[in-house]
Amino acid sequence: MNQNPDIIVFGIGDSGMAKLTERAKDFLKERGIEFIVDNTGEAVKTFNVILEEAKEEEGKEKKVIGLFHLTC
C-alpha cells in the first residue's frame, strides 16, 4: 500500500546502531518527504509530538509514519 507520508520519524535504536543510508535519504528528499532520525527513545517522543500537532491543525493534517529500531 502506498502511504505517501509527509514525515517519517526513524528511531535508530537506543545506542544509534541502526543507520539510514544516504541512498535512502536521497530517495526521501526526491519525493519531498521530511525525515527525522534520532535514538529510538527521542524518536518516539518526537513522533508523538508531531502526531498531536498534526491532529490539532484542522485541515492541515500531515501524514506521519514512525519506524523504530528496538533491539539496541
N, C-alpha and C positions, 0 to 999 in steps of 0.2 A: 504494500500500500504506500502511496506517495503522500507523505505528511506535509511537505513544503513548510518547514518551520521558519520562523523569523529569527529565533535564537536557539542555540544548543549550548547547554552547560555540561562540560565534561569534568567529571571527578576522576583524578588520575591516581587514586589510592592515597592512603594517609601519608606515605613516605614519598609520593610523587614518582613511583616506579613506572607507571604506565605513561606512554608518550603519545602525543598527537603529531603525526608526521607532517612535514612541510607539504607533501602532496595533498594530504587531507585538508590542511589549512587553505591551500590554494584552491582546492575544489569548492570549499565553503565560500571563500571570498568571491570566486567567479559567479556564484549563484546568489550573492548578496545576503548570505546567512551570517548573522553575527554569532560569534562563538566566544565562550569564556572557558578558560582552562585553569583549574585550581585543585588543591588537595581535596579529597572527597568530602571531608567534614565541612570545609568552607564552601565547596561547590553546592552541597545540599542546601546550606543556608541561603546562598545566592539564588539558587533555583526557586526556593520558596518565596523569597522577597520579590523576584521578577514575576512569578506567577500571581502573587497577590496584587501587585501593582497593575498587571495586565487586566485582572478582574475589575479593578476599581475604575479603569479608564473606559467607560462605556463607549462603544463604537470604535474604539482603538485597540481592541484586544490583540495581543500578539500571541502567536503560536510558539510555545516554549517546550523544548524537549530536554530531558536530563538523562545523561549517560554516566553511570557511576561505577568505577572500578572499586571493589570492596575488599580484596584479599591482601593488600599490602599497604 
